[in-house]
């Protein structure tokens, strides 16, 4: 089995070592222009030239959960794109979102400001029953986030493109139920895949459906959010604040309004990082299953984008 690795802005050598450790009988190498064609590829944001050269490649294993960048390339119809199922990312995402929700719910951000100013302050506790959390996207990551939030006794809503059922979650589905989902969610968490249908989904129209003083957490893709619309709704007072981990341009440009806006918390796309060894083990198991003619999870449907 020949495996090639093509990672943009990521050192490939640790991935080579990890894959060789799990699959010592395989020929694992870093792609260079003119490299021999491989059976499988492990990639992150590969150039079109990689796809064009690797004629006959069976599968592309993406080392992140989102595959929107891959689907923008010209891919042969026979080439399977496979995303990671989890590999340690769901627990990280649950940690991040729970922290952001609790920080807002308990007003720790306001206490932090007061402490910096030397104020010993008190705020009346909020009621959990008033803080329903809506999770957009109920895949592996979204389902784990919803389950974790329930442990803190928040009412949890979920919205997905097609109908799903999760224990303890009030589930909504499809465009016809989107407004009902939004209007019942005091905190909105976006975990949708980025597709042509979901790009710009967080806009003036949708965010205005949230209850007054709602809070927004975006941990999916920057292109889900219309930045100017978010800023306008924050400045008008309709939205209480936002925690943003993903952006249209990364790194976030110097001077961008998000850096200094008093109602926005920025983190540098760190909500759920790929854990290399866990991911390599999952990828190897899927490669072996494919070589034996078995079906695997995580195969992307190019029609839906996930």
C-alpha contacts under 8 A as a table, 3 or more apart, distances in Angstrom:
res1	aa1	res2	aa2	distance
1	X	25	X	7.79
1	X	26	X	5.09
1	X	27	X	6.15
1	X	38	X	7.80
1	X	39	X	6.38
2	X	26	X	6.05
2	X	27	X	4.77
2	X	28	X	6.14
2	X	38	X	4.81
2	X	39	X	5.23
2	X	40	X	6.64
3	X	26	X	7.11
3	X	27	X	6.01
3	X	28	X	4.75
3	X	29	X	6.49
3	X	38	X	5.45
3	X	39	X	6.01
3	X	40	X	5.00
3	X	41	X	5.54
3	X	42	X	7.46
4	X	28	X	5.87
4	X	29	X	5.13
4	X	30	X	5.57
4	X	31	X	5.62
4	X	38	X	5.93
4	X	39	X	7.99
4	X	40	X	6.56
4	X	41	X	4.83
4	X	42	X	6.42
5	X	12	X	6.81
5	X	15	X	7.94
5	X	16	X	7.49
5	X	28	X	7.64
5	X	29	X	6.27
5	X	30	X	4.75
5	X	31	X	5.57
5	X	41	X	5.64
5	X	42	X	4.84
5	X	43	X	5.91
6	X	12	X	7.27
6	X	30	X	6.37
6	X	31	X	5.58
6	X	41	X	7.34
6	X	42	X	6.36
6	X	43	X	4.84
6	X	44	X	6.57
6	X	46	X	5.96
6	X	50	X	7.90
7	X	10	X	5.51
7	X	11	X	7.14
7	X	12	X	6.20
7	X	42	X	7.71
7	X	43	X	5.19
7	X	44	X	4.62
7	X	45	X	6.52
7	X	46	X	6.31
8	X	44	X	5.87
8	X	45	X	5.67
8	X	46	X	6.22
11	X	14	X	6.88
11	X	15	X	7.89
12	X	15	X	5.33
12	X	16	X	6.33
12	X	30	X	6.78
13	X	16	X	4.95
13	X	17	X	6.29
13	X	30	X	7.71
14	X	17	X	5.09
14	X	18	X	6.14
15	X	18	X	5.03
15	X	19	X	6.04
15	X	276	X	6.99
15	X	280	X	7.42
16	X	19	X	5.34
16	X	20	X	6.08
16	X	28	X	6.32
16	X	29	X	6.64
16	X	30	X	7.42
17	X	20	X	5.20
17	X	21	X	6.14
18	X	21	X	5.10
18	X	22	X	6.49
18	X	276	X	7.59
18	X	277	X	6.18
18	X	280	X	6.40
19	X	22	X	5.25
19	X	23	X	5.88
19	X	24	X	7.72
19	X	28	X	7.36
19	X	280	X	5.78
19	X	281	X	7.51
19	X	284	X	7.15
20	X	23	X	4.94
20	X	24	X	4.71
20	X	25	X	7.70
20	X	26	X	6.97
20	X	28	X	6.66
21	X	24	X	5.67
22	X	280	X	7.58
22	X	281	X	6.44
22	X	284	X	6.91
23	X	26	X	5.74
23	X	284	X	6.90
31	X	35	X	6.05
32	X	35	X	5.45
33	X	50	X	7.42
33	X	53	X	7.76
34	X	53	X	7.32
36	X	54	X	7.71
37	X	53	X	7.51
37	X	54	X	5.11
37	X	55	X	6.67
37	X	56	X	7.11
37	X	57	X	6.84
38	X	41	X	6.99
38	X	54	X	6.94
38	X	56	X	7.83
38	X	57	X	5.96
39	X	56	X	7.46
39	X	57	X	5.15
39	X	58	X	5.61
39	X	59	X	7.24
40	X	57	X	5.99
40	X	58	X	5.73
40	X	59	X	5.04
40	X	60	X	6.25
40	X	61	X	7.58
40	X	287	X	7.62
41	X	57	X	7.49
41	X	59	X	6.26
41	X	60	X	4.95
41	X	61	X	5.99
42	X	60	X	5.99
42	X	61	X	4.74
42	X	62	X	6.07
42	X	63	X	6.96
43	X	46	X	6.16
43	X	60	X	6.65
43	X	61	X	6.06
43	X	62	X	5.16
43	X	63	X	6.33
44	X	62	X	5.90
44	X	63	X	6.14
44	X	64	X	7.53
45	X	69	X	6.31
45	X	70	X	6.51
46	X	50	X	6.41
46	X	51	X	7.74
46	X	70	X	7.60
47	X	50	X	5.50
47	X	51	X	7.12
48	X	51	X	5.21
48	X	52	X	6.20
48	X	73	X	6.18
48	X	74	X	7.13
49	X	52	X	4.95
49	X	53	X	6.05
50	X	53	X	5.30
50	X	54	X	6.08
51	X	54	X	5.31
51	X	55	X	7.12
51	X	74	X	7.72
51	X	75	X	6.89
52	X	55	X	6.35
54	X	57	X	5.70
57	X	60	X	7.86
57	X	79	X	6.61
58	X	78	X	7.28
58	X	79	X	5.35
58	X	80	X	6.35
59	X	79	X	5.58
59	X	80	X	4.66
59	X	81	X	5.82
59	X	82	X	7.04
60	X	79	X	7.29
60	X	80	X	6.18
60	X	81	X	4.82
60	X	82	X	6.01
61	X	81	X	6.20
61	X	82	X	4.87
61	X	83	X	6.07
61	X	84	X	7.72
61	X	283	X	7.00
62	X	65	X	7.39
62	X	67	X	6.96
62	X	81	X	7.31
62	X	82	X	6.15
62	X	83	X	5.19
62	X	84	X	6.82
63	X	83	X	6.97
63	X	84	X	6.47
63	X	274	X	6.91
63	X	279	X	7.10
64	X	67	X	7.34
64	X	83	X	6.66
64	X	84	X	6.21
64	X	274	X	6.38
65	X	83	X	5.62
65	X	84	X	5.44
65	X	85	X	7.16
65	X	86	X	7.62
66	X	69	X	7.85
66	X	83	X	7.26
66	X	193	X	6.49
66	X	194	X	7.48
66	X	306	X	7.91
67	X	70	X	5.33
67	X	71	X	6.42
67	X	83	X	6.94
67	X	305	X	7.36
67	X	306	X	7.23
68	X	71	X	5.27
68	X	72	X	6.62
68	X	193	X	7.73
68	X	194	X	5.96
68	X	195	X	6.77
68	X	305	X	6.84
69	X	72	X	5.43
69	X	73	X	7.31
70	X	73	X	5.59
71	X	74	X	7.59
71	X	75	X	7.52
71	X	302	X	7.03
71	X	305	X	7.25
75	X	79	X	6.71
76	X	79	X	5.44
77	X	80	X	7.97
80	X	299	X	6.76
80	X	300	X	7.31
81	X	299	X	5.89
81	X	300	X	5.53
82	X	298	X	5.27
82	X	299	X	4.44
82	X	300	X	5.76
83	X	298	X	5.11
83	X	299	X	6.50
83	X	300	X	6.90
84	X	87	X	6.71
84	X	279	X	7.13
84	X	282	X	7.65
84	X	283	X	7.73
84	X	298	X	6.30
85	X	140	X	6.85
85	X	297	X	7.35
85	X	298	X	5.91
86	X	89	X	5.33
86	X	90	X	5.86
86	X	140	X	6.85
86	X	141	X	7.43
87	X	90	X	7.73
87	X	274	X	7.25
87	X	275	X	6.55
87	X	278	X	5.20
87	X	279	X	5.11
87	X	282	X	7.09
88	X	91	X	6.11
88	X	92	X	6.89
88	X	274	X	7.31
88	X	275	X	6.29
88	X	278	X	6.91
89	X	92	X	5.19
89	X	93	X	6.15
89	X	141	X	7.46
89	X	272	X	5.09
89	X	273	X	6.29
89	X	274	X	6.41
89	X	275	X	7.44
90	X	93	X	5.03
90	X	94	X	6.10
90	X	140	X	6.94
90	X	141	X	4.83
90	X	144	X	6.11
90	X	145	X	7.43
90	X	272	X	7.23
91	X	94	X	5.00
91	X	95	X	6.16
91	X	144	X	7.18
91	X	145	X	7.98
92	X	95	X	5.07
92	X	96	X	6.21
92	X	271	X	6.52
92	X	272	X	5.06
92	X	273	X	7.59
93	X	96	X	5.09
93	X	97	X	6.09
93	X	141	X	6.82
93	X	145	X	6.81
93	X	271	X	5.57
93	X	272	X	5.17
94	X	97	X	5.35
94	X	98	X	5.90
94	X	141	X	7.71
94	X	144	X	6.36
94	X	145	X	4.53
94	X	148	X	6.29
94	X	149	X	7.91
95	X	98	X	5.28
95	X	99	X	6.06
96	X	99	X	5.21
96	X	100	X	6.28
96	X	271	X	5.63
96	X	272	X	7.84
97	X	100	X	5.06
97	X	101	X	6.06
97	X	145	X	7.07
97	X	189	X	7.70
97	X	217	X	7.55
97	X	271	X	7.99
98	X	101	X	5.12
98	X	102	X	5.95
98	X	145	X	7.67
98	X	148	X	7.44
98	X	149	X	6.34
99	X	102	X	5.24
99	X	103	X	5.85
100	X	103	X	5.14
100	X	104	X	6.32
100	X	217	X	7.56
100	X	243	X	6.84
101	X	104	X	5.36
101	X	105	X	6.00
101	X	187	X	7.44
102	X	105	X	4.86
102	X	106	X	5.75
102	X	107	X	7.96
103	X	106	X	5.50
103	X	107	X	5.81
103	X	108	X	5.10
103	X	109	X	6.38
104	X	107	X	4.86
104	X	108	X	6.48
104	X	109	X	6.70
104	X	215	X	7.99
105	X	108	X	7.89
105	X	126	X	6.71
105	X	131	X	7.54
106	X	125	X	7.04
106	X	126	X	7.09
107	X	110	X	5.31
107	X	111	X	6.44
108	X	111	X	4.91
108	X	112	X	6.04
109	X	112	X	5.09
109	X	113	X	6.47
110	X	113	X	5.15
110	X	114	X	6.31
111	X	114	X	5.02
111	X	115	X	6.12
111	X	121	X	7.14
112	X	115	X	5.17
112	X	116	X	6.29
113	X	116	X	5.22
113	X	117	X	6.51
114	X	117	X	5.10
114	X	118	X	6.22
114	X	119	X	4.90
114	X	120	X	6.97
114	X	121	X	6.90
115	X	118	X	4.87
115	X	119	X	5.35
115	X	120	X	6.79
116	X	119	X	7.54
126	X	130	X	7.52
127	X	130	X	5.43
127	X	131	X	6.88
128	X	131	X	5.02
128	X	132	X	7.32
128	X	153	X	7.11
128	X	154	X	5.64
128	X	155	X	7.41
129	X	132	X	6.68
129	X	154	X	6.95
129	X	155	X	6.64
130	X	186	X	7.38
131	X	154	X	6.58
131	X	155	X	6.97
131	X	185	X	7.47
131	X	186	X	5.32
131	X	187	X	6.81
132	X	154	X	5.99
132	X	155	X	4.58
132	X	156	X	5.57
132	X	157	X	7.01
132	X	184	X	7.08
132	X	185	X	5.20
132	X	186	X	5.29
132	X	187	X	6.44
133	X	154	X	6.82
133	X	155	X	6.25
133	X	156	X	4.89
133	X	157	X	6.01
133	X	185	X	5.31
133	X	186	X	5.93
133	X	187	X	4.65
133	X	188	X	6.01
133	X	189	X	7.33
134	X	156	X	5.87
134	X	157	X	4.47
134	X	158	X	5.51
134	X	159	X	7.42
134	X	181	X	7.17
134	X	182	X	7.26
134	X	184	X	7.77
134	X	185	X	4.94
134	X	186	X	7.37
134	X	187	X	6.01
134	X	188	X	4.86
134	X	189	X	6.01
135	X	138	X	7.18
135	X	142	X	6.54
135	X	145	X	7.85
135	X	146	X	6.75
135	X	156	X	7.46
135	X	157	X	6.15
135	X	158	X	4.77
135	X	159	X	6.29
135	X	188	X	6.20
135	X	189	X	4.82
135	X	190	X	6.18
135	X	191	X	6.97
136	X	142	X	7.32
136	X	158	X	5.97
136	X	159	X	4.88
136	X	160	X	6.29
136	X	188	X	7.45
136	X	189	X	6.05
136	X	190	X	4.90
136	X	191	X	5.50
136	X	192	X	5.87
137	X	142	X	5.56
137	X	158	X	7.19
137	X	159	X	5.94
137	X	160	X	5.08
137	X	161	X	7.78
137	X	190	X	6.84
137	X	191	X	4.96
137	X	192	X	4.43
137	X	193	X	7.40
138	X	141	X	7.07
138	X	142	X	4.34
138	X	143	X	5.02
138	X	158	X	6.72
138	X	159	X	6.82
138	X	160	X	5.89
138	X	164	X	7.77
138	X	191	X	7.60
138	X	192	X	7.83
139	X	142	X	5.18
139	X	143	X	5.80
140	X	143	X	5.41
140	X	144	X	6.32
141	X	144	X	5.26
141	X	145	X	6.25
141	X	191	X	7.38
142	X	145	X	5.08
142	X	146	X	6.14
142	X	191	X	6.03
143	X	146	X	5.13
143	X	147	X	6.18
143	X	166	X	7.56
144	X	147	X	5.15
144	X	148	X	6.16
145	X	148	X	5.16
145	X	149	X	6.20
146	X	149	X	5.29
146	X	150	X	6.44
146	X	156	X	6.44
146	X	157	X	7.95
146	X	158	X	7.61
146	X	169	X	7.37
147	X	150	X	5.30
147	X	151	X	6.89
148	X	151	X	5.31
148	X	152	X	7.25
149	X	152	X	5.38
149	X	153	X	6.77
149	X	154	X	6.02
149	X	156	X	7.16
150	X	153	X	4.84
150	X	154	X	5.47
150	X	155	X	6.78
150	X	156	X	6.68
150	X	168	X	7.62
151	X	154	X	7.63
155	X	169	X	7.64
156	X	168	X	7.54
156	X	169	X	5.33
156	X	170	X	6.50
157	X	169	X	5.43
157	X	170	X	4.66
157	X	171	X	5.79
157	X	172	X	7.52
157	X	181	X	7.04
157	X	184	X	7.91
157	X	185	X	7.00
158	X	169	X	6.41
158	X	170	X	6.09
158	X	171	X	4.65
158	X	172	X	5.96
158	X	181	X	7.48
159	X	171	X	5.85
159	X	172	X	4.69
159	X	173	X	5.37
159	X	174	X	7.72
159	X	178	X	7.18
159	X	181	X	6.76
160	X	163	X	6.55
160	X	164	X	7.17
160	X	171	X	7.95
160	X	172	X	6.67
160	X	173	X	4.99
160	X	174	X	6.51
161	X	173	X	5.50
161	X	174	X	4.81
161	X	175	X	7.59
162	X	173	X	5.40
162	X	174	X	5.95
163	X	171	X	7.57
163	X	172	X	6.94
163	X	173	X	5.02
163	X	174	X	7.45
164	X	171	X	6.66
164	X	172	X	7.91
164	X	173	X	7.47
165	X	169	X	7.54
165	X	171	X	6.37
166	X	169	X	5.46
166	X	170	X	7.83
166	X	171	X	7.30
172	X	177	X	5.78
172	X	178	X	7.05
172	X	180	X	7.96
172	X	181	X	6.22
173	X	176	X	7.48
173	X	177	X	5.69
173	X	178	X	6.93
174	X	177	X	5.70
174	X	178	X	6.42
175	X	178	X	5.14
175	X	179	X	7.91
176	X	179	X	7.41
177	X	180	X	5.37
177	X	181	X	6.27
178	X	181	X	5.09
178	X	182	X	6.21
179	X	182	X	5.03
179	X	183	X	6.01
179	X	206	X	7.37
179	X	209	X	6.35
180	X	183	X	5.29
180	X	184	X	6.31
181	X	184	X	5.43
181	X	185	X	6.47
182	X	185	X	5.31
182	X	188	X	7.61
182	X	206	X	7.41
182	X	207	X	7.72
182	X	209	X	5.72
182	X	210	X	5.08
182	X	211	X	7.82
183	X	186	X	7.87
183	X	209	X	5.29
183	X	210	X	4.68
183	X	211	X	5.61
184	X	210	X	7.18
184	X	211	X	7.12
185	X	188	X	6.13
185	X	210	X	6.41
185	X	211	X	7.01
185	X	214	X	7.63
186	X	210	X	6.77
186	X	211	X	6.03
186	X	213	X	7.61
186	X	214	X	4.75
186	X	215	X	6.47
187	X	214	X	5.58
187	X	215	X	4.69
187	X	216	X	5.88
187	X	217	X	7.55
188	X	214	X	7.58
188	X	215	X	6.22
188	X	216	X	4.87
188	X	217	X	6.02
189	X	216	X	6.20
189	X	217	X	4.72
189	X	218	X	5.96
189	X	219	X	7.47
190	X	217	X	6.32
190	X	218	X	4.96
190	X	219	X	6.10
190	X	220	X	6.01
191	X	218	X	7.20
191	X	219	X	6.10
191	X	220	X	4.81
192	X	198	X	7.43
192	X	220	X	6.10
193	X	198	X	7.41
193	X	220	X	6.84
193	X	221	X	7.73
193	X	305	X	7.36
193	X	306	X	6.68
194	X	197	X	7.92
194	X	198	X	5.75
194	X	199	X	6.06
194	X	220	X	7.65
194	X	221	X	6.57
194	X	223	X	7.58
194	X	224	X	6.90
194	X	305	X	7.38
195	X	198	X	5.18
195	X	199	X	6.02
195	X	304	X	7.25
195	X	305	X	5.70
196	X	199	X	5.47
197	X	201	X	7.88
198	X	201	X	5.15
198	X	224	X	6.41
199	X	223	X	5.71
199	X	224	X	4.66
199	X	225	X	7.53
200	X	203	X	6.10
200	X	223	X	6.01
200	X	224	X	4.40
200	X	225	X	5.12
200	X	226	X	5.55
201	X	206	X	7.10
201	X	224	X	5.41
201	X	225	X	6.46
201	X	226	X	7.81
202	X	206	X	6.00
202	X	207	X	6.10
202	X	224	X	5.81
202	X	225	X	4.65
202	X	226	X	6.11
203	X	206	X	5.48
203	X	207	X	5.77
203	X	225	X	6.34
203	X	226	X	5.25
203	X	229	X	5.69
203	X	230	X	7.03
204	X	207	X	5.43
204	X	208	X	5.80
204	X	226	X	7.87
204	X	229	X	5.14
204	X	230	X	7.20
204	X	233	X	7.62
205	X	208	X	5.40
205	X	209	X	6.81
206	X	209	X	5.35
206	X	210	X	7.37
207	X	210	X	5.51
207	X	230	X	7.74
207	X	233	X	7.99
208	X	211	X	7.72
208	X	233	X	7.66
208	X	238	X	7.52
210	X	214	X	6.14
211	X	214	X	5.60
211	X	238	X	7.91
212	X	237	X	7.90
212	X	238	X	5.03
212	X	239	X	6.32
212	X	240	X	7.97
213	X	237	X	6.83
213	X	238	X	5.29
213	X	239	X	4.50
213	X	240	X	4.47
213	X	241	X	7.87
214	X	238	X	7.19
214	X	239	X	4.98
214	X	240	X	5.58
214	X	241	X	7.38
215	X	239	X	5.97
215	X	240	X	5.53
215	X	241	X	5.14
215	X	242	X	5.56
216	X	239	X	7.86
216	X	241	X	6.53
216	X	242	X	4.57
216	X	243	X	6.39
217	X	242	X	5.62
217	X	243	X	4.78
217	X	244	X	5.89
218	X	221	X	7.35
218	X	222	X	7.77
218	X	242	X	7.91
218	X	243	X	6.56
218	X	244	X	5.09
218	X	245	X	6.27
218	X	246	X	6.73
219	X	244	X	6.57
219	X	245	X	5.32
219	X	246	X	5.91
219	X	269	X	7.80
219	X	271	X	6.73
220	X	224	X	7.58
220	X	246	X	6.64
221	X	224	X	5.69
221	X	225	X	7.85
221	X	246	X	5.42
221	X	247	X	6.60
221	X	248	X	7.58
222	X	225	X	5.80
222	X	246	X	4.75
222	X	247	X	3.65
222	X	248	X	4.37
222	X	249	X	7.58
223	X	226	X	7.25
223	X	247	X	6.89
223	X	248	X	5.30
225	X	230	X	7.64
226	X	229	X	5.50
226	X	230	X	6.56
227	X	230	X	5.23
227	X	231	X	6.33
228	X	231	X	5.17
228	X	232	X	6.19
229	X	232	X	5.15
229	X	233	X	6.28
230	X	233	X	5.26
230	X	234	X	6.17
231	X	234	X	5.11
231	X	235	X	6.08
232	X	235	X	5.17
232	X	236	X	6.08
233	X	236	X	5.08
233	X	237	X	6.26
233	X	238	X	5.40
233	X	239	X	5.66
234	X	237	X	5.25
234	X	238	X	6.15
234	X	239	X	4.84
234	X	240	X	6.37
234	X	241	X	6.39
234	X	263	X	7.22
235	X	238	X	7.79
235	X	239	X	7.99
236	X	239	X	7.66
237	X	240	X	6.41
240	X	263	X	6.93
241	X	263	X	4.59
241	X	264	X	5.70
242	X	263	X	6.42
242	X	264	X	4.89
242	X	265	X	6.29
243	X	264	X	5.78
243	X	265	X	4.64
243	X	266	X	6.08
243	X	267	X	7.87
244	X	247	X	7.58
244	X	264	X	7.28
244	X	265	X	6.21
244	X	266	X	5.16
244	X	267	X	6.43
245	X	266	X	6.02
245	X	267	X	4.83
245	X	268	X	5.78
245	X	269	X	4.68
245	X	270	X	6.69
245	X	271	X	6.61
246	X	250	X	7.70
246	X	267	X	7.85
246	X	268	X	7.14
246	X	269	X	5.24
247	X	250	X	5.99
247	X	251	X	7.91
247	X	252	X	6.66
249	X	252	X	5.67
249	X	253	X	7.04
250	X	253	X	7.22
251	X	268	X	7.27
252	X	256	X	6.99
252	X	268	X	7.96
253	X	256	X	5.66
254	X	259	X	7.92
255	X	259	X	7.11
256	X	259	X	5.90
256	X	260	X	7.92
257	X	260	X	5.97
257	X	261	X	6.07
258	X	261	X	5.34
258	X	264	X	6.35
258	X	265	X	7.93
258	X	266	X	7.14
259	X	264	X	7.75
259	X	266	X	6.82
260	X	264	X	7.71
261	X	264	X	5.49
267	X	270	X	6.59
267	X	271	X	7.93
269	X	272	X	7.91
270	X	273	X	6.05
274	X	279	X	7.09
275	X	278	X	5.66
275	X	279	X	5.98
276	X	279	X	5.12
276	X	280	X	5.96
277	X	280	X	5.04
277	X	281	X	6.12
278	X	281	X	5.28
278	X	282	X	6.38
279	X	282	X	5.13
279	X	283	X	6.14
280	X	283	X	5.05
280	X	284	X	6.07
281	X	284	X	5.24
281	X	285	X	6.27
282	X	285	X	5.24
282	X	286	X	6.32
283	X	286	X	5.15
283	X	287	X	6.18
284	X	287	X	5.01
284	X	288	X	6.21
285	X	288	X	5.24
285	X	289	X	6.18
286	X	289	X	4.98
286	X	290	X	6.15
286	X	296	X	6.23
287	X	290	X	5.15
287	X	291	X	6.20
288	X	291	X	5.08
288	X	292	X	6.35
289	X	292	X	5.16
289	X	293	X	6.43
289	X	294	X	5.11
289	X	295	X	6.98
289	X	296	X	6.98
290	X	293	X	4.99
290	X	294	X	5.26
290	X	295	X	6.57
290	X	296	X	7.17
291	X	294	X	7.47
296	X	299	X	7.02
299	X	306	X	7.99
300	X	305	X	6.59
300	X	306	X	4.91
301	X	304	X	5.65
301	X	305	X	5.86
301	X	306	X	5.68
302	X	305	X	4.95
302	X	306	X	7.03
